[in-house]
């Protein structure tokens, strides 16, 4: 039996005792991934006892046995996918004809249900199906309701909904009001965990579900919805309703998405792995307004927005966006006013290597590592090599964006606080750089510097199209 080992880096944040808990009026500090590795205990997890789910179009095996159809079992299959049904009228939901699917198309999908806490290794190919994790309505408050999915050369396609959906698992973050929310979250105890097995290449092609009403109130003339309560709405090809972790070392995850790519409704922390996303809209989205936190601690994330929906940020956080380490190449939609990295409550870069292009300024609120933005009055073509030079004419970074852009944000250990930088194409200077403020605490707090003194060794970002990533083959159902 193949053994899986994984380093869970449990980043210690001063003032945190569990996911989402902070000490009142206490100064906080985000550590870089390098510091986290040296200052925290490293826990090795052995996954040889994981439940093995072998996918195929003809049969699905669970620990070498035919998958059950008994809904009481930990793993079972059914043809009961949640999707946006066609021709239902305005009382059904907010979807348009582009969001609708027929019952016949939906019934062609096999749903692999996971109903018990535990670790599940998923491999093989499922050309019409979904992994659906639902531990019940009470799971949200149960710290034991934790599911870890190990993707080990898994290839899952779903044309009517997300290909992987964490529906009910433990939510480690406390419910807080907007005024109490903070960037200092620790998702160690999250109920949704995704592991990319070493040496594996995993592919997810997913759709989305437009908003479906649980109930709604119509205007007096019955022509429009004036009030409604949401039953379902899942924009990402890989989606979690709860906070989620992604772990990996040499494993690869390729996401092709009709709408958004990797989404959570709370917090998302990427601890490692090689993640490549091509999406019609936001590649990564954490979407609870003024509360959600996206954190990149390690790994490589390559993002390309195809523009099939007419818009899309590379990473869109409705709260905070924190980069402590790793490599991020994020190329937003070429034609819209979106950004490679975007956050309503501020962006903090404390380490790693970042290249982000778009057509809107990124809200760089602070951080411990030098970040520089370049603004061009004219649109700059993609798939050309641009150079960032210092005042002595030395090339500090080379980038190859895949999309047209007018705003570029870069951050790297190669950039210094006393350096001045400019952007060049061949022998032509495009723009002078503007450095973001450094050494700031949380927004409006005036607290201590974010991050630590150590910075991981920076690598030149290669940019360009992630190898093996092709545009989605089914772009006709776009979300507007």
Buried (B, 14 or more C-beta within 10 A) or exposed (E): EEEBEBBBBBBBBBBBEEBBBBEEEEEBBBBBBBBBBEEBEEEEEEBEEBBBBBBEEEEBBBEEEEBBEEEEBBBBBEEBBBBBBBEEEBEBBBBEEBBBBEEEBBBBBBBBBBBBBBBBBBBBBBBBBBBBBBBEEEBBEBEEBBBBBBBBBBBBBBBBBBBBBBBBBBBBBEEBEEEEBBBBBBBBBBBBBBBBBBEBBBBBBBBBBBBBBEEBEBEEEEEEBEEBEEBBBBBBBBBBBBBBBBBBBEBBBBBBBBBBBBBBBBBBBBBBBBBBBBBBBBBBBBBBEBBBBBBBBBBBBBBBBBBBBEBBBBBBBBBBBBBBBBBBBBBBBBBBEBBBBBBBBBBBBBBBBBBBBBBBBBBBBBBBBBBBBBBBEEEBEBEEEBBBBBEEEEEBBBBBBBBBBBBBBBBBBBBEEEBEBBBBBEEEEBBEBBBBEBEBBBBEEEBBBBBBEBBBEBBBBBBBBBEEBEEBEEEEBBBE
